[in-house]
Amino acid sequence: MTETLDIKIERTKASRLSSTDFSDLSFGKVFSDHMFVADYEDGSWKNFQIVPYGDISVSPAMSVLHYGQAFFEGLKAYKLDDGKISMFRPYKNAERFNKSAARLCAPELPEDIFVQSIAALVDVDKDWIPSGENQSLYIRPFMFSTDPYLGVQPSKTYKFMVITSPVGAYFAKPLNVKVETHYSRASEGGFGFAKAAGNYAGSLYPALEAAKEGFDQVIWTDSKEHAYIEELGAANLVFVIDGKLITPSTRDTVLNGITRDSVLTLARHWGMEVEERRVSVAEVLEASEAGTLTEAFGVGTAATIAPIASIGFDGKKYQLPDLDKAEFSKRALKTLNELRYGLSPDEFGWNYLV
């Protein structure tokens, strides 16, 4: 256990809280008053600070701008029914953050420092946590390299930062998705399992092309054959086929999602059969045609559970059953919401009280 961090706190003199419209929260557009900042220099983390949210000054030669050593996490804080504040499973994010760091040759951040820094920032900006239906405080921890010179090698200095944003629902409606069979999000031996900035940069163009065809998201497939399903653009994927919960197994190319893990844990707890394995495009489409695919949905921190209305493949649209009949995903969403807002007992110990 790391000792309690010595964090210098500089509070803003001009809060934007009173001028913020909490009834209209677009995802990631409004940010709270403060941010957390720490530096990695000479082999250790130092300069732990909470300062007013604002721009930062960087060198034009800063290595992240040229060589892309940048990665992030996403988690949420909630205002519980009894007025307390909780973060959902932050140590799972800390664990994944360090897996990203290791793959990108960045220094690991002790898990306790990761959680303490976020908890301190959430506490300072606790009044920014919205209390409306499906609202929360989205938390974005991220790290990037800061060496102010060129050269293709790992940086020796880094900055760790955390910003927060009050948010509502990520998706406003059920999704129409397209199976991507040309472009790839990740490849074996790469860093698709990490929340690296480069993964998202490479996904933008295919997503824009899919949007021109009327789709909300793409289903990424393996880079070799485009025969196996991996994940959505903004979430992991889960299917209910023949009464079984089936999801692509995590690997080099699939993010190990915290919401994914939570949903699978709930399913097993309820006695539902769960399969984590390679899932082929053909299997899913055949199940759709046979009527055995009863639900498909994305699972992720931003989206929570995002139901899928249709799947497009090779010019054909496969319509899923009426979403009102999506028993498992509706039950899972209700259970997660009740747990995260303190409306039901936290039997799994997932809520971290701030």
N, C-alpha and C positions, 0 to 999 in steps of 0.2 A: 504494500500500500504506500503510495507516494504521500509525503507530508502535504498538509494544506498549502496550496500555492499562495505565494505573496504576490498579489495582483494589484498594481497601481490603477486606481479608478479616477478618471477625469469625466465628470458629468457634463452633458451638454447645457449650454446656457439658453438654447432656443429649441425647445421640444416641438416636434411636429405632430404630437399626439392629438391635440385638440382640433387640428385642421384635417385629420384623416377621416375619410368616409368608410366606416367599417361595414356598411351595408353593400359596398361595391368593391370587393377585393379581388382584382385580377391576380392570378398567380405570379409571384416574383416581381411585381411592379412597385410595391410599396415596402419600404424598409424602416425598421425601428431606429431609435435615436442613437444607438451605440454599436460598436463592433469590438471584437477581441483581436489582439495582435500579439504575436510572439516571434522571436528571431532565433534561428539556429546558426551559431557562429562558434568556431574553434572547438567543434565537437560536442557542444551542449546547447540545450534550450535555455533562453534567457529573455529578459525584457517583457515580462508578462504584463499586458496593459489592457484596460477597457477604456476606449476613447470615443468621442463623438463620431458617428458615422460620417464618412466623407471620402473624398478622393485621396489617392496616395500618389506620391511622386516616385518615378522609377527612371532608371537609366535606359536610354534607347538600346544599349548593348546588353541589357539584362537577359540572361541565358534563357529564361522561360519563353521570351518572345521569339527566340530563334530555334530552340531545340525541344520545346514542349514539355518540360518536366512540370506537369501540373495535374492535380487530381483533387477530388472532392468527395464529400459525403452528403447525405440528406436525411434529416430526422425531424421530428416534430415535438413540440411542447403543447400541453393541453391544460385548460383550466378545469379542474375536477368539480364534481357536483358539490363538494363540501368547501370549495374555495381554494383548496390547495393546488399546487402546480406540479405537473409531472412531465417527464420526458419518457418517450416510449423506447425501451430497449437500447439505451445509448452505448452500452458496452459491446453490443453486437456491431454497431457502427465503428467503434474504436478498433475492434479486431479487424474489420474489413479495410479500414483506413490504413492500417499498418501493412496489410497484404499489398495494397496499391503502392505504398511507399517502397516496399522491398522490391517490387517488380520494376519500379521506375528509378531505382538507385537513389532514393531520397531517404533521409534519416527517419527512423521510426519515432513515433511520439508515444511515450508511456500512456497506457490506457487511462490511468487515473488522471493524468494531466489533461487528456482529451475531454474526459467527462467533467472534471472540475471547471475547466475553462468555459465550457458551454453552459454549465449550471450557473456559474457566476454571471455570465452575460444575460441569461434568461431571467435571473433574479433582478438584475438592474433594470431590465426592460419588461418586467412582469406585467405592467399595465398595458402593454401592447398585445397581450394574448387575448384574442377575441373570444367571445363566449356564445356566438351564434351557432346555429345548426351547421354541422360539417365544417366549422371554422377551427383554426389552430394557428400556432406560430411555427412556420417552417424555419428550420435551422440549416444553414449551409456552412459547414467547416470545409476549408480547403488549404492546400499547401502548394507553393510554387518555388522554383529555383530563382536565386537573386544575384548570382555572380555577375558583376558589371563588365564582362568582357566575353569575346567570342572564342569558340573552340569546342569541338564536338567531344565533350566529356561530362561526367556528372558534376554538377555544381558543388561547391563546398559550403555555400550559404543558402538558407531557405527562410521563407516566411510562412507562418501558420496564422490563418485568420478565420474568424467566424462572423457571419452576418446573419440577421434574422428578418423574417418577413411575415406579417400577418396574412393569412390566406384563407380562401374558401375552397370549394371543390375544384379539382384540376380539370376534369372533363365534365362538360355540361350535359352530355347525352351519351347513349350507348354508341359504341364505335363500329364504324365500317372499316375493315382492315384489308390489306392486300398482301398476299404472299410474295415476297421479293425473290426473284429467281435469277437476277443478273448481278446486282451490287451485293457487297458483303459488308457486314459490320465488323467482323473479327475473323481471325484465322487461327488454326492450331499453332501453338507456340508463341502466339502474340500476347496481348494484354486485354483481351475482351472481358476477362473476369475482374479487372480493375475499373474503378470509376475514374478513368483517365480522360482528361479534356479531349485528347485526340480521337477517342472513340466517338464522341458526340459530333466533332467537327466532320468526320467522315460520313456520318449518317444524314447530314443536312440535305445534301443534294437529292439522294433517293427519296427522302421524305417529301421534298418539294415536288418532285415528279409524280409521286403517288397522289399528292393533294390535287394536282391538276386533273387527275382522273376521278376525283371525288372521294378519295379515301382519307380517313383521319390519321391512320398509323400504318406502318408496314410491319409484317411479320418477317423477321430476319431468319434466314436459313443458313445451313453450313456452306462454307466457301468452296468446298470441293465439288459437291454434286448438286447443291441447292435442293436436296431431297429431305433434309431433316430440319424440323422447327427448332429454333433457339430461343428467341424472345421478341417482345414488341420493342418499338422504338423507345418507350418510356416506362417499361414494366416487364416483369416476368410473365409467362403465360401458363395458364392452368385450363385443363379440359375435364369435363365429366362425360365419360364414355361408358356405357353399360353399367352405370352406377358406381364406377371407380373414378377416383381423382387421379388424373394423369398429368404429369408435368415434365418438361425436358430436364434431364439431370444436369447439374452444374459441372462445368469443365472449363478449359482455357477460354472458351468463347461465350460462356454464359455467366452472367452476374449472379452471385449468391445473395439473393435478395432477403432482407430482414422480414418484410411483409410476406414474402413467399414462405419463409420458414414458419412464420406465425400461423399462416393459413394451413399449412401441412400439419402442424402440431395440433391445431383444432380438429382437423379431419380425423387424425388418428385417435385423438381423445374421444371423439364421438363414435369410434368404432368403424369408420369408413375405410375401405381398402384404398391405399395410396401407392402409386407407382411412380418412382423417379427413374427415368430411363430416356433413351433416345426415342423421339416421337417423329414419325415420318409424316410428311405432308399428305401422302396418299392415304395413310391410316385415318387421319382426321377428316379428309374429304369423303372417303368411303363411309365413315361413321355418320357424317352429315347426311349423305344420300340415303343411308339405311335407317335414319331416324334414331340412332343410338347415341349420337352426340347431342346431349341435352343442354350443356352449358359450355361456354368458353369465356374467359375473362382475364384481364390483366391484373397483376398484383404488384404494388409498389408504394413507396412512402408518399409520393406526391398524389398518386391516383387512388390509393388504398385498394379498392376493388373496382375495376372498370369493366362493365359487361360489354360483350361483343355481340352486335346485332347481325353482322354478315361478314363472310370471308370471301375475298375476291381472288381468283386464280385462273390464269390463262384465259382471260376474257369472260369467265363465268362467275356469277355471284352465288355463293352458297348461303342461304338464309338460315339463321338459327331459330330454334323454337321461341315462342312468345316469352319475353323476359319476365313476365309476371309469374311464370312457372319455374324460374331459376331458383329452386329451393336452397341449394347449398350455398351459392354465392350470397344470396340475401341473408341467410342465417349467419354466415361468416362475417359479413359486413356489420350486421346488427350486434353480434357478439363483440367484435373488435371495438366498435364505437362505444358500447356500454362499458367495456373494460377501460378504454383510454380516457373516457370522461368521468370515470369513477362511479358509474351507475350500477356496477356489479362487482363482486369480489375479484381481486387480482390473484386468482389461484395459481398462475404461472410465475408470478413475481416479475412481471414485465414493466411495471411502472416504476420509474426512478423519481422519487419525490425531491423537488428542489428546495 
